[in-house]
């Protein structure tokens, strides 16, 4: 019995050892499962029986691909400055690239090529990868090294897929698809080949073909988290939201300990407008890591969409306190400006708009929102200038003309206000608002009712406002009161009394109506 148990223990030990090799970690890297690759490599780094240099080289790759450049440098440095091995030179080349020294990197990579005697496809692939990922530094060099690696080993699927990616970035979609399909032909169980075929189809917006490829990937490897994520995104982009959500949940379940996976899931929930769930999931994550700015972003945005402006603004402030500058996007300024404006912090809102307009100066929506914020903060002259500039350059929306009119009205530019409100009314003939504000503008231009130019506009307003007398109550009282005064000046007491009675019926305690009643008897 003891012998059986001992044999079982040995078998389990061997199995565990086999399950945690550098090759296993490389497979996880190839499949973009960096969290799992890092977990294996960190364990191997503590094992004196392992090749310390090789373990730290690939661990550096993992850190680099997850955008932790400082940790990547530390890992590459383990190989040492005097390491004259193939991977020693490649590690030094990668450090040089991280330091912005492309010339020095090229010299180290050339030494690595010579050390490999031009027979090491993996080394050439790693050099190509260094020029190419996580950001493209020199696409020409990347393609050259991937192609040289392919000449040595035409069945290296990892290199073939990378070459396909590089072709794609070089705007050679046909060649990219050819390499992906070739990789799938070499190994028809290669999950990542089908994932990349699906991604290319997504890029081409051939969603059915993309979904078919992702389904094939899931079929080949049901526990592959990336396959489920891509299938979910394929469903999402094809507007099949009910099918997308369970795939993203499966992706998350397969990466329970992966914070990046949870973060992407929260971002996806925001995309499909599941704002309450974003807040539920995101709040729990922030309790574990208050500095996760990507989750803070989703929380701020979701609270805005739910009109919880105070909470949203607090999360926006925390976002800015923790965000990495390279990860800030124009939408961050836009939502922050909206939240600041909704909380009455118009100065900060304007600052956010000014910042984003430095790069988004042709974004019509932002220009309109900026102008409206200026109006809300009573900076009428600036609002008028912004609206006019936007309208002259791009044309104006109905709301542009409405708020341009409001800004001019507040600045006592009543003729200009009327001109803007006329355009708004022409664009929205069934809306009472344009006619109301035209009437208000003319009543300021002609306060003594000598011309009565406001009369027809109040009349039209009353006609349209009857559709919702409760909503328009205050303005209907104003309109009836004006018409009563107009008829009184015209010595038409019958119509004056009739309109005054209508105003009084809406609010018998209105002070102006009461004053008119003293005059019109």
C-alpha positions as CSV (number, residue, x, y, z in Angstrom):
1,X,0.0,0.0,0.0
2,X,2.8,2.3,0.9
3,X,4.5,1.5,-2.4
4,X,1.3,2.4,-4.3
5,X,0.9,5.7,-2.4
6,X,4.6,6.5,-3.0
7,X,4.2,5.7,-6.7
8,X,1.1,8.0,-6.8
9,X,3.0,10.8,-5.0
10,X,5.9,10.5,-7.5
11,X,3.5,10.5,-10.4
12,X,1.8,13.6,-9.1
13,X,5.1,15.3,-8.5
14,X,6.2,14.5,-12.1
15,X,2.8,15.7,-13.4
16,X,3.1,19.0,-11.6
17,X,6.7,19.4,-12.7
18,X,5.6,18.8,-16.3
19,X,2.7,21.2,-16.0
20,X,5.0,24.0,-15.0
21,X,7.8,24.4,-17.5
22,X,9.1,27.3,-19.5
23,X,7.4,25.8,-22.6
24,X,4.1,25.8,-20.8
25,X,4.6,29.5,-19.9
26,X,5.5,30.3,-23.5
27,X,2.2,28.6,-24.6
28,X,0.3,30.9,-22.2
29,X,2.2,33.9,-23.6
30,X,1.3,32.9,-27.1
31,X,-2.3,32.6,-26.1
32,X,-2.2,36.0,-24.4
33,X,-2.9,34.5,-21.0
34,X,-0.2,36.5,-19.3
35,X,-1.4,36.1,-15.8
36,X,-1.1,32.3,-16.0
37,X,2.3,32.6,-17.7
38,X,3.6,34.9,-15.0
39,X,2.3,32.6,-12.3
40,X,4.4,29.7,-13.7
41,X,7.5,31.7,-14.4
42,X,7.5,33.2,-10.9
43,X,7.5,29.7,-9.4
44,X,10.2,28.5,-11.8
45,X,12.3,31.5,-10.8
46,X,12.5,30.0,-7.3
47,X,13.6,26.6,-8.6
48,X,17.4,26.3,-8.7
49,X,17.2,23.4,-11.2
50,X,15.8,25.8,-13.9
51,X,17.7,27.9,-16.3
52,X,17.5,31.2,-14.4
53,X,18.4,33.3,-17.4
54,X,15.8,31.8,-19.7
55,X,13.1,32.0,-17.0
56,X,13.8,35.7,-16.3
57,X,13.9,36.5,-20.1
58,X,10.4,35.2,-20.6
59,X,9.2,36.7,-17.4
60,X,10.5,40.0,-18.7
61,X,8.4,39.4,-21.8
62,X,5.3,38.9,-19.7
63,X,5.9,42.1,-17.8
64,X,6.5,44.0,-21.0
65,X,3.3,42.7,-22.6
66,X,1.3,43.7,-19.5
67,X,2.9,47.2,-19.7
68,X,5.1,46.9,-16.6
69,X,8.3,48.1,-18.3
70,X,10.2,48.7,-15.0
71,X,9.7,45.1,-14.0
72,X,10.6,43.9,-17.5
73,X,13.9,45.8,-17.3
74,X,14.7,44.1,-13.9
75,X,14.1,40.7,-15.3
76,X,16.1,41.2,-18.5
77,X,19.0,42.6,-16.3
78,X,19.2,39.3,-14.5
79,X,20.9,37.9,-17.7
80,X,23.7,40.3,-17.1
81,X,25.7,42.8,-19.2
82,X,28.4,40.3,-20.0
83,X,26.1,37.5,-21.0
84,X,27.2,36.5,-24.5
85,X,24.4,33.9,-25.1
86,X,21.7,34.4,-27.8
87,X,19.1,35.4,-25.2
88,X,21.6,37.5,-23.3
89,X,22.1,39.7,-26.3
90,X,18.4,39.8,-27.0
91,X,17.7,40.8,-23.4
92,X,20.2,43.6,-23.7
93,X,18.6,44.6,-27.0
94,X,15.2,44.8,-25.3
95,X,16.6,46.9,-22.5
96,X,18.1,49.2,-25.1
97,X,14.7,49.6,-26.8
98,X,13.0,50.3,-23.4
99,X,15.6,53.1,-23.0
100,X,14.8,54.5,-26.4
101,X,18.1,53.4,-27.9
102,X,17.2,51.7,-31.2
103,X,20.7,51.8,-32.6
104,X,22.1,50.0,-29.6
105,X,19.3,47.5,-29.7
106,X,20.1,46.7,-33.4
107,X,23.7,46.0,-32.5
108,X,22.7,43.6,-29.7
109,X,20.2,41.8,-31.9
110,X,22.8,41.5,-34.7
111,X,25.2,39.9,-32.1
112,X,22.3,37.5,-31.1
113,X,21.8,36.5,-34.7
114,X,25.5,35.8,-35.1
115,X,25.6,33.8,-31.9
116,X,22.7,31.7,-33.1
117,X,24.6,31.0,-36.4
118,X,21.5,32.0,-38.3
119,X,19.9,28.7,-37.4
120,X,17.7,29.6,-34.4
121,X,14.1,30.4,-35.6
122,X,13.0,31.1,-32.0
123,X,15.7,33.7,-31.5
124,X,14.8,35.5,-34.8
125,X,11.1,35.4,-33.7
126,X,12.1,37.0,-30.3
127,X,14.0,39.8,-32.1
128,X,11.0,40.4,-34.4
129,X,8.8,40.4,-31.3
130,X,11.0,42.9,-29.6
131,X,10.7,45.4,-32.5
132,X,6.9,44.8,-32.6
133,X,5.3,44.2,-29.2
134,X,3.8,45.5,-27.1
135,X,4.2,48.6,-29.3
136,X,5.5,48.9,-32.9
137,X,9.0,50.3,-32.8
138,X,10.2,49.3,-36.2
139,X,7.7,47.3,-38.3
140,X,10.2,46.8,-41.1
141,X,12.7,45.1,-38.8
142,X,9.9,43.0,-37.2
143,X,8.7,41.7,-40.5
144,X,12.3,41.0,-41.7
145,X,13.1,38.9,-38.6
146,X,9.7,37.0,-38.7
147,X,10.3,36.2,-42.3
148,X,13.8,35.0,-41.6
149,X,12.5,32.8,-38.8
150,X,9.8,31.4,-41.2
151,X,12.6,30.4,-43.7
152,X,14.2,28.4,-41.0
153,X,11.0,26.8,-39.6
154,X,7.9,26.9,-41.8
155,X,5.9,25.1,-39.1
156,X,6.5,27.5,-36.2
157,X,2.9,28.6,-35.8
158,X,3.7,31.2,-33.2
159,X,6.0,33.0,-35.6
160,X,3.5,32.6,-38.5
161,X,0.8,34.2,-36.4
162,X,3.1,37.1,-35.4
163,X,4.1,37.5,-39.1
164,X,0.4,37.7,-39.9
165,X,-0.1,40.4,-37.3
166,X,2.8,42.4,-38.6
167,X,1.5,42.1,-42.2
168,X,-1.8,43.4,-40.9
169,X,-0.2,46.4,-39.3
170,X,1.5,47.0,-42.6
171,X,-1.9,47.2,-44.3
172,X,-1.4,43.8,-46.0
173,X,-4.6,42.2,-44.8
174,X,-4.6,39.5,-47.5
175,X,-1.1,38.3,-46.6
176,X,-2.1,38.4,-42.9
177,X,-5.1,36.1,-43.5
178,X,-2.9,33.8,-45.6
179,X,-0.5,33.4,-42.7
180,X,-3.3,32.8,-40.2
181,X,-4.9,30.2,-42.4
182,X,-1.5,28.6,-43.0
183,X,-0.9,28.3,-39.3
184,X,-4.3,26.7,-38.9
185,X,-3.5,24.3,-41.8
186,X,-0.2,23.3,-40.1
187,X,-2.1,22.7,-36.8
188,X,-5.9,22.5,-37.2
189,X,-6.2,22.5,-33.4
190,X,-4.3,25.8,-33.0
191,X,-6.9,27.9,-31.1
192,X,-5.0,31.2,-31.5
193,X,-5.0,30.8,-35.3
194,X,-8.8,30.8,-35.4
195,X,-8.9,33.6,-32.9
196,X,-6.7,35.8,-35.2
197,X,-8.8,34.8,-38.2
198,X,-11.9,35.9,-36.2
199,X,-10.2,39.2,-35.3
200,X,-9.3,40.0,-38.9
201,X,-12.9,39.3,-39.9
202,X,-14.1,41.6,-37.1
203,X,-11.8,44.3,-38.4
204,X,-13.4,43.8,-41.9
205,X,-16.9,43.9,-40.2
206,X,-17.7,40.4,-41.6
207,X,-19.2,39.5,-38.2
208,X,-20.7,36.2,-39.1
209,X,-17.3,34.9,-40.3
210,X,-15.7,36.2,-37.2
211,X,-18.2,34.6,-34.9
212,X,-17.8,31.3,-36.8
213,X,-14.0,31.4,-36.3
214,X,-14.3,32.3,-32.6
215,X,-16.8,29.5,-32.1
216,X,-14.3,27.1,-33.7
217,X,-11.7,28.4,-31.2
218,X,-14.1,27.7,-28.3
219,X,-14.9,24.3,-29.6
220,X,-11.2,23.4,-29.8
221,X,-10.4,24.7,-26.3
222,X,-13.5,25.3,-24.2
223,X,-11.4,26.5,-21.3
224,X,-9.5,29.1,-23.3
225,X,-10.6,32.4,-21.8
226,X,-9.4,34.6,-24.7
227,X,-11.6,32.6,-27.1
228,X,-14.7,33.3,-25.0
229,X,-13.7,37.0,-24.7
230,X,-13.4,37.3,-28.5
231,X,-16.6,35.5,-29.1
232,X,-18.3,37.8,-26.6
233,X,-16.9,40.9,-28.4
234,X,-18.0,39.4,-31.8
235,X,-21.5,39.1,-30.5
236,X,-21.3,42.6,-29.0
237,X,-20.2,44.2,-32.2
238,X,-22.9,42.4,-34.2
239,X,-25.4,43.8,-31.6
240,X,-26.2,40.3,-30.2
241,X,-25.9,41.6,-26.6
242,X,-27.8,38.7,-25.0
243,X,-25.3,36.3,-26.5
244,X,-22.3,38.5,-25.7
245,X,-22.8,38.7,-21.9
246,X,-22.6,35.0,-21.1
247,X,-19.4,34.7,-23.1
248,X,-17.8,37.5,-21.2
249,X,-18.9,36.0,-17.9
250,X,-17.3,32.7,-19.0
251,X,-14.1,34.6,-19.8
252,X,-14.2,36.2,-16.3
253,X,-14.9,32.8,-14.6
254,X,-11.8,31.4,-16.3
255,X,-9.7,34.3,-15.0
256,X,-11.0,34.6,-11.5
257,X,-7.8,35.9,-10.1
258,X,-6.9,38.0,-13.1
259,X,-7.7,41.7,-12.2
260,X,-7.2,42.7,-15.9
261,X,-10.0,40.2,-16.9
262,X,-12.3,41.7,-14.3
263,X,-11.5,45.2,-15.4
264,X,-12.2,44.4,-19.0
265,X,-15.5,42.8,-18.0
266,X,-16.6,45.9,-16.1
267,X,-15.7,48.0,-19.2
268,X,-17.8,45.7,-21.3
269,X,-20.7,46.1,-19.0
270,X,-20.5,49.8,-19.4
271,X,-20.5,49.4,-23.2
272,X,-23.7,47.4,-23.1
273,X,-25.2,50.0,-20.8
274,X,-25.5,47.7,-17.7
275,X,-24.7,50.7,-15.5
276,X,-26.1,49.2,-12.3
277,X,-24.0,46.1,-12.7
278,X,-20.9,48.2,-13.5
279,X,-21.4,49.9,-10.1
280,X,-22.0,46.6,-8.3
281,X,-18.9,44.9,-9.8
282,X,-16.7,48.0,-9.8
283,X,-17.4,49.1,-6.2
284,X,-16.3,45.6,-5.0
285,X,-13.1,45.8,-7.1
286,X,-12.3,49.3,-5.8
287,X,-12.5,48.1,-2.2
288,X,-9.7,45.6,-3.1
289,X,-7.7,48.1,-5.1
290,X,-8.7,51.8,-4.8
291,X,-6.1,52.8,-7.4
292,X,-7.6,50.8,-10.3
293,X,-8.2,53.8,-12.5
294,X,-9.8,51.8,-15.3
295,X,-12.5,50.7,-12.9
296,X,-12.8,54.2,-11.5
297,X,-13.4,55.4,-15.1
298,X,-16.2,53.0,-15.6
299,X,-17.8,53.9,-12.2
300,X,-17.6,57.7,-13.0
301,X,-19.2,57.2,-16.4
302,X,-21.9,54.9,-15.1
303,X,-22.9,57.2,-12.3
304,X,-23.2,60.0,-14.9
305,X,-25.4,57.9,-17.1
306,X,-27.6,57.2,-14.1
307,X,-27.7,60.9,-13.2
308,X,-25.9,60.3,-9.9
309,X,-23.7,63.3,-10.6
310,X,-22.2,63.7,-7.1
311,X,-21.0,60.1,-6.8
312,X,-19.8,60.2,-10.4
313,X,-17.7,63.4,-9.8
314,X,-16.1,61.8,-6.8
315,X,-15.0,58.8,-8.8
316,X,-13.8,61.1,-11.6
317,X,-11.6,62.9,-9.2
318,X,-10.2,59.6,-8.0
319,X,-9.7,58.6,-11.6
320,X,-7.5,61.6,-12.3
321,X,-5.5,61.0,-9.1
322,X,-4.6,57.5,-10.2
323,X,-4.7,57.5,-14.0
324,X,-1.6,56.7,-16.0
325,X,-1.0,59.6,-18.5
326,X,-0.5,57.2,-21.4
327,X,-3.9,55.7,-20.7
328,X,-6.0,58.9,-20.6
329,X,-8.4,59.2,-23.5
330,X,-10.5,62.2,-24.8
331,X,-13.7,60.7,-23.4
332,X,-12.2,61.0,-19.9
333,X,-12.1,64.8,-20.2
334,X,-15.6,64.8,-21.8
335,X,-17.3,62.9,-19.0
336,X,-15.3,64.7,-16.3
337,X,-16.4,68.0,-17.8
338,X,-20.0,66.9,-17.8
339,X,-19.8,65.7,-14.2
340,X,-18.1,68.9,-13.1
341,X,-20.7,71.0,-14.9
342,X,-23.6,69.0,-13.3
343,X,-22.0,69.6,-9.9
344,X,-21.7,73.3,-10.5
345,X,-18.0,73.3,-10.8
346,X,-18.0,75.1,-14.1
347,X,-14.5,76.4,-13.9
348,X,-13.1,72.8,-13.8
349,X,-15.6,71.8,-16.5
350,X,-14.3,74.5,-18.8
351,X,-10.7,73.4,-18.1
352,X,-11.5,69.9,-19.1
353,X,-13.2,71.0,-22.3
354,X,-10.3,73.3,-23.2
355,X,-7.8,70.4,-22.7
356,X,-9.7,67.9,-24.8
357,X,-10.3,70.5,-27.6
358,X,-6.6,70.8,-28.0
359,X,-6.7,67.4,-29.7
360,X,-10.4,67.1,-30.6
361,X,-10.9,70.6,-32.1
362,X,-13.1,69.2,-34.9
363,X,-15.4,67.2,-32.6
364,X,-18.7,69.0,-33.1
365,X,-20.4,67.4,-30.1
366,X,-17.7,68.6,-27.7
367,X,-17.7,72.1,-29.2
368,X,-21.4,72.3,-28.5
369,X,-21.1,71.0,-25.0
370,X,-18.3,73.4,-24.3
371,X,-20.3,76.4,-25.5
372,X,-23.3,75.2,-23.4
373,X,-21.1,75.0,-20.3
374,X,-19.9,78.6,-21.0
375,X,-23.6,79.7,-21.2
376,X,-24.4,77.8,-18.0
377,X,-21.6,79.5,-16.2
378,X,-23.0,82.9,-17.4
379,X,-19.9,83.6,-19.6
380,X,-22.3,84.7,-22.3
381,X,-19.9,86.6,-24.6
382,X,-17.6,83.5,-24.7
383,X,-20.6,81.2,-25.3
384,X,-21.8,83.3,-28.2
385,X,-18.3,83.3,-29.7
386,X,-18.0,79.5,-29.4
387,X,-21.5,78.8,-30.8
388,X,-21.0,81.2,-33.7
389,X,-17.6,79.6,-34.5
390,X,-19.0,76.1,-34.3
391,X,-22.0,77.0,-36.5
392,X,-19.8,78.8,-39.1
393,X,-17.4,75.9,-39.3
394,X,-19.7,72.9,-39.1
395,X,-23.3,74.1,-39.2
396,X,-25.4,74.1,-36.1
397,X,-27.8,71.7,-34.5
398,X,-31.2,72.8,-33.3
399,X,-29.8,73.0,-29.7
400,X,-26.9,75.0,-30.9
401,X,-29.3,77.7,-32.2
402,X,-31.4,77.5,-29.1
403,X,-28.6,78.0,-26.6
404,X,-27.0,80.6,-28.9
405,X,-30.4,82.4,-28.6
406,X,-30.4,82.0,-24.8
407,X,-26.8,83.3,-24.5
408,X,-27.7,86.4,-26.7
409,X,-30.9,86.9,-24.7
410,X,-29.0,86.9,-21.4
411,X,-26.4,89.3,-22.9
412,X,-29.3,91.6,-23.9
413,X,-28.6,91.1,-27.6
414,X,-32.3,90.6,-28.4
415,X,-32.2,90.9,-32.1
416,X,-29.4,88.4,-32.4
417,X,-31.4,86.2,-29.9
418,X,-34.5,86.4,-32.1
419,X,-32.5,85.4,-35.2
420,X,-31.2,82.3,-33.4
421,X,-34.6,81.4,-32.0
422,X,-36.1,81.8,-35.5
423,X,-33.7,79.3,-36.9
424,X,-34.6,76.9,-34.0
425,X,-38.3,77.4,-34.6
426,X,-37.9,76.7,-38.4
427,X,-36.0,73.5,-37.5
428,X,-38.6,72.5,-34.9
429,X,-42.0,73.8,-36.1
430,X,-43.9,71.7,-33.6
431,X,-41.9,72.9,-30.6
432,X,-43.4,75.8,-28.6
433,X,-40.0,76.8,-27.3
434,X,-38.7,78.7,-30.3
435,X,-41.9,80.8,-30.5
436,X,-41.8,81.5,-26.8
437,X,-38.3,82.8,-26.9
438,X,-38.9,84.8,-30.0
439,X,-41.8,86.4,-28.1
440,X,-39.7,87.1,-25.1
441,X,-37.0,88.7,-27.3
442,X,-39.5,91.0,-29.0
443,X,-41.1,91.9,-25.7
444,X,-37.7,93.1,-24.5
445,X,-37.2,95.0,-27.8
446,X,-40.7,96.5,-27.6
447,X,-41.4,96.8,-23.8
448,X,-44.2,99.4,-24.3
449,X,-45.9,97.2,-27.0
450,X,-45.8,100.0,-29.6
451,X,-45.3,97.5,-32.4
452,X,-46.7,94.4,-30.8
453,X,-44.1,92.2,-32.6
454,X,-44.1,89.7,-29.8
455,X,-47.9,89.1,-30.2
456,X,-47.9,86.6,-33.1
457,X,-45.2,84.6,-31.4
458,X,-47.0,84.4,-28.1
459,X,-50.1,83.4,-30.1
460,X,-48.2,80.6,-31.8
461,X,-46.7,79.5,-28.5
462,X,-50.1,79.2,-26.9
463,X,-51.4,77.1,-29.8
464,X,-48.5,74.6,-29.5
465,X,-48.3,74.7,-25.7
466,X,-51.8,73.4,-25.3
467,X,-50.4,70.0,-26.0
468,X,-48.9,70.0,-22.5
469,X,-50.5,72.8,-20.4
470,X,-49.1,71.4,-17.1
471,X,-45.5,71.5,-18.4
472,X,-46.0,74.9,-20.0
473,X,-48.1,76.5,-17.2
474,X,-45.7,79.3,-16.2
475,X,-45.0,80.3,-19.7
476,X,-48.7,80.1,-20.7
477,X,-49.5,82.6,-17.8
478,X,-46.8,84.9,-19.3
479,X,-48.2,84.6,-22.8
480,X,-51.9,85.2,-21.7
481,X,-50.8,88.1,-19.6
482,X,-48.9,89.7,-22.5
483,X,-51.9,89.3,-24.7
484,X,-54.2,90.8,-22.1
485,X,-51.9,93.8,-21.8
486,X,-51.6,94.1,-25.6
487,X,-55.4,94.1,-26.0
488,X,-55.8,96.6,-23.2
489,X,-53.4,98.9,-25.0
490,X,-55.4,98.4,-28.1
491,X,-58.5,99.3,-26.1
492,X,-60.0,95.9,-26.8
493,X,-61.3,95.2,-23.3
494,X,-63.2,92.1,-24.2
495,X,-60.2,90.2,-25.5
496,X,-58.0,91.7,-22.7
497,X,-60.4,90.3,-20.1
498,X,-60.7,86.9,-21.8
499,X,-56.9,86.4,-21.9
500,X,-56.5,87.6,-18.3
501,X,-59.2,85.1,-17.2
502,X,-57.2,82.3,-18.9
503,X,-54.0,83.4,-17.1
504,X,-55.9,83.6,-13.7
505,X,-57.4,80.2,-14.2
506,X,-53.8,78.8,-14.4
507,X,-52.7,80.6,-11.2
508,X,-55.0,83.1,-9.5
509,X,-52.2,84.0,-7.1
510,X,-49.7,85.1,-9.8
511,X,-48.6,88.6,-8.8
512,X,-48.5,90.0,-12.3
513,X,-51.9,88.7,-13.1
514,X,-53.3,90.3,-9.9
515,X,-51.7,93.6,-10.9
516,X,-53.3,93.4,-14.3
517,X,-56.7,92.6,-12.8
518,X,-56.5,95.9,-11.0
519,X,-56.1,97.7,-14.3
520,X,-58.3,95.6,-16.6
521,X,-61.8,95.7,-15.2
